[in-house]
Amino acid sequence: MKYSRIAGTGSYLPQRVLTNAELETMVDTSDQWIRERTGIERRHIAGESETTADLAEAAARNAMDMAGVTAKDIDLVIVATTTADCVFPSVACLLQNRLGITNSSPAFDVQAVCAGFVYALGIANSMLRAGSGQTVLVIGAETFSRILNWEDRNTCVLFGDGAGAVVLKASDEPGIHSTHLHADGRYSELLHVPEGVSRGYAEMQQQAYVQMRGSEVFKMAVSKLSEVVDETLQANNIEKSDLDWLVPHQANLRIIKATARKLSMSMDNVVVTVQDHGNTSAASIPMALDVAVRDGRIKPGEKLLLEGFGGGFTWGSALVTF
Ligand code: UT7
């Protein structure tokens, strides 16, 4: 049986930092409210000409360096994003060209909003195990700042831009043990951007902004993440105490703490970046992973639980031996 393992991680944050104090001058909010309700202190915002593919490329190059692979080794590129540069081609195809991958291997985007990275990881793992590749680039990259209404305090304080990447390699030892992917389209209107290409470009220009009924999303996130955590432990026949690290989607510190409590896990074993990154949607999990790998907290052989929840609703998890 062939498995896939994470051979390298990478991330990239745009230079511009937007603090809570600056947001106080833009909408009726306060640093105290944002910190207490979300844990966010600052977030990074892409420059005017900086696109999702730019962030993705920088994160991908970092991950490829750590994994010691070059463009000719990559035989699949999957980018999780909700904020592609253009309608088409996909960010994955743009990236394939920029990285100089010319072996005609497949490249495509996955759209599952904040659960996008676990979706992309699940697809990459399945394809790799089925023999469709040896070395796969999986990226979560977003410029969510472009789909925010900067006059809506309910949403504009929450999100940030960034990209995270992993290189997966075929292996005889299990790295990714299992992934668990779910969706429930009945709740789509609780968290959505209600306009888009097929509903008309004119409207798209005016209303293509994130709209969220926050407290309802919050309750569903806590409940579904709790279920998927149980599902992951049961599927792998392991105990909570077998986990070394929780690497959660970074939407809200209170949601992260609820999942840690469910796992009886000390916050010392939870990777938290929400204070510095805000919610970067599909980019948040691979960025958090990269931070904790590079600062030496996550070590080879340790067991990680990755989980995310987002618009759709979509949610999912992955159990990984790093
Ligand atoms: O990543 C995808 C999944 N997304 C999530 O998981 C996000 C889930 N939701 C949340 O993180 C939280 O629900 C929020 C942080 C969005 C909101 O926190 P909350 O504790 O659920 O607050 P709330 O929505 O119940 O609002 C409480 C009050 C309201 O005022 P009233 O109606 O009680 O007078 C809001 O208008 O807070 C007000 N409010 C704000 N006040 C200051 C909402 N946004 C702000 C703000 N600054 N930025």
Residues whose N, C-alpha, C, O or C-beta is under 5 A from the ligand:
A	BS01	UT7	D28 T29 S30 W33 R37 T38 C114 R153 N154 V157 G214 S215 V217 F218 A221 A251 N252 N279 F309 G310 G311
